[in-house]
């Protein structure tokens, strides 16, 4: 099974995929004049703006839901894996993927807002919606929807559950089966409560746990502050093949840094637009900018916290592709959350291992909840008129079962299957947003022009020549009627 999974991953995560993700991020950054730098202050301001409505959630709730998906086991176990197989230089390429990926996140989340639509009593949107409406390619849209259901409903929950179970077993000796059953029960309570319960759960849990994790990392770094310059030098020298010990791993550093960077921050993967489309905003670019900043939170803050805790304490291993050691800092511990638990436990005895287990529990569990919402949104796309309500019930059973199964299966298979799911989604979505980039950049230019004029930007797709944005066309027409301005443009 593992050999088959690895073979499939070798095809999906080929050098072409790496080049596509980096190339798209670089192109979007240049095309937008590095919006991820120019609009940082605006990103932070917009996080606090907006309120929820009967159909939509607030910008911050949408951000929290997105972070619930972004901040998961990839930020802990994924970083450890990247360092193991790519060396310390992989951390730099994760940073680079975050920097460039912020522009990709803007594009995909803005498109999600442009082409969102009310389905039932909620806003729904995401790659399947914008592929169909923006590109006019319904088969392509259905392919993405099915691939995403397969990934987020079956493959990816197991990765998160596996890391939770492994962390609790290491810290407290809890049987993984019991962990899986406990996760399944709590998950069922939340997902049967609908999108509002998911949003409220995420906005409380995610910021608190992320802040606590970063704070502990700062304590660890502070206790080893003298080693910090050497760690930074090691990361940068290894990233460009200049380090004597890790110089031969340049290609692997890039490959694993990009792979784990995408897995962690999900920029370009297509997951972020689902939650961002649910936000109640007056202009699509607003939520696009907020989601661009979420990539920074995920990688530059949380992933960096893990990386520095491992590297500054020396509690990590590095292996060649054939399994032979390059550097051994921990004996007898497989790549994954055990690295981080060991690093903290050796530094903060009696606290470290348990804290990481608790962090994994919250990070990874909120990610499973986010996966459910993403999968549910794609079911909503395929069943817009709600004629097959049993599909939602089947999804709930599948994701609960996948969580239990993932908790007890081997970590290698879990990560391999997760990589297949992420890779399939990334391939389909990155190609789509490259083809559909123009409406996103029209939105950015319109937003900047209105801000420059001192306005609170409002979106009118007809004025920008953007077609099939039916929700926004109706909204703009209603706004003009309320202002007493006659609008002869047809409302679809």
Secondary structure, 3 states (H helix, E strand, C coil): CHHHHHHHHHHHCCHHHHHHHHHHHHHHHHHCCCHHHHCHHHHHHHHCCCCCCCCCECHHHHHHHHHHHHCCHHHCHHHHHHHHHHCCHHHHHHHHHHHHHHHHHHHHHHHHHHCCEEECCEEECCHHHHHHHHHCCHHHHHHHHHHHHHHHHHHHHHHHHHHHHHHHHHHHCCCHHHHHHHHHHHHHHHHCCCHHHHHHHHHHHHHHHHHHHHHHHHHHHHHCHHHHHHHHHHHHHHHCCCCCCCHHHHHHHHHHHHHHHHHHHCCCCCCHHHHHCCECCCCHHHHHHHHHHHHHHHHHHHHHHHHHHHHHHCCCEEECCCCCEEEECCCCCCCCHHHHHHHHHHHCCCCHHHHHHHHHHHHHHHHHHHHHHHHHHHHHHHCCCCCCCHHHHHHHHHHHHHHHHHHHCCHHHHHHHHHHHHHHHHHHHHHHHHHCHHHHHHHHHHHHHHHHCCCCCCCCHHHHCCCCCHHHHHHHHHHHHHCCCCCCCCCC
